[in-house]
Amino acid sequence: MGPVDRPVNSSPTLSRIARVIATELGANVTEADLRGVTALDQVVSMDSIGLLEFALGLEREFAIRLEPRCMDHKFLLDLPRLVDYLDGDAAVGAR
């Protein structure tokens, strides 16, 4: 699955992702900051530890277990793909 070049302009998932960023990384990021963004590194900088904390925070927030294929940094930083995954595949698995 390649990168998605369309920005996410509105999704209930954005506010939850922003909450994870704020909680896990201590960054002051809101849903509005994420609108129109295609890559999270446009909004917040994450090193490898920060990326791991972000992934674990997503698992807690969405009550899911990220699949191994989703633990790739390119996937986690690709906001449209991440939102699609959390709204689709992960939501189905969490039920």
N, C-alpha and C positions, 0 to 999 in steps of 0.2 A: 504494500500500500504506500503510495507516494505522498508527498506533501500536498496539502490543499491550499490553494492560493486565495480563496475567498475569505474575507474577514468575517468574524462573528459579530453581528450587530445587536442581537437581542436573543437572550436565552436565560431561563431561570438558573441554568447551570453556571453562568458567568459569575453571579453573585456568590455562589458556593465556592467556586475556584478562587475568587478574590479573598474570601474569608480564609481559605486554606493558606494562601500566600501571606496574608496578614498574621495569622496565628503561628504558622510554622517558620516563616522567614523574618517576621517582624517588619515587613515592608508595608507602607501606607498605600495600599492599592485597593481601588474600588471597582465595582462593576463598570462604571463609566470609563475608567482607565483602560479596561479590557475591550471595550467596544471598538470595532474597526481594526483590531490587532490580529495579525496572522501568526506572529511568533512571540511567545512570552518573554524572550530575552529583549524585546523592544521596550518592555515595561519594567522588568526586574532582572537583576543579574543573579545567577545561581552558580555556585561552584558544585563539585560533585557531591559534597555533603548536603548542600542546600537542595540539590535535585532529589537526593534520597529522602530528605525530610519532607519535601513537597509530595513525593510519591506516597510516602506513608500517611501523610495528612489527607491525601485524596482517598486512600483506602478507608480511613476512619470516617471522613465526612460523608462519603457515599456508601459506606457499609459494604464495600466490595473487596475483592482480592484482585489486584492488577495482574493480568496475564504476563508471562515472561516477555512476550513480544512487545509489551507496552512499557517495559522498564528501560527502553532505549531513550537516551537523552533527546534525540531528534523528535521522537514521538511525543515525549512529555512537553517539549517546547512548542510544538505545532498546535496552536490553540484550536483551530477548526477541527482537526482530527481528534484532539483530546475531547472536545465537547461532543462530537459525533459518537465517540466511543462511550463516554459517560452517559449520554442520552440513549444510546442504543444497546450495544453488546453488554456493557456493564450493568445497565438497568435491568436487562432481562435476567442476567445471572444473579442479581441481588434479590430477585423475587422468590 
